[in-house]
Amino acid sequence: MNILKTGISAAFILSVFFVSAQKSISEATLQYTISIETGSNEPKMADMLDGATTTIYIKGSQSRSEMISGLGSETTIHDARSGSGVILKDYSGQKLMIVLTKEDWEKKNRKYEGISFETSDETLVIAGYTCKKTIAKLKDGSSFVVYYSPDLNVTNKDYEYQFKTLPGIAMQYEWQSGKMKFKYTLAKINFDAVPASKFDIPKSGYRVMNFEETKKGK
């Protein structure tokens, strides 16, 4: 019985140490660079995306993710508290706002439900943090590589839906789209306060559509 109690106490102490060793983040700015590998038939698309960046702003329950490339920009603003959000697309002068309800947000990210992570002993230093390699496995059988920092933990787990169960911040990850492979690498993280205005939704200047309309191709 004493051995059992000792084992439980040791496990508890280790879990407390792990949690306390993590830096809990409720506000931050994450900037990722994007590199693209592509099939020989799509070099022009890769050129247009070369040098693209994704910046994520987090403030409490609110998050904003904006990707900027030679093609234009795409921004997602989401409130984890209400579950609602918008997607703002600005390509070739065409500005579109897609309004998302909580149910729409869940439908949009349904492919990530049940995602699991298989972590190995391999590590990589990214932006000054020692990161662990893990394989993200989706229920459709696909997978992709992620390096994450166990030293950093975002309190808003919905800021990146596919990583909500990852025990740390994704510092580098790959994503396949057709013949194109995108690699996101964290270049900079800033813990300064994020202006509340970053999460303001535009009142005009965009053609407004709902999520169901975009699915129907209207």
Order of alpha helices (4+ residues) and beta strands (2+ residues): alpha-beta-beta-alpha-beta-beta-beta-beta-beta-alpha-beta-beta-beta-beta-beta-beta-beta-alpha
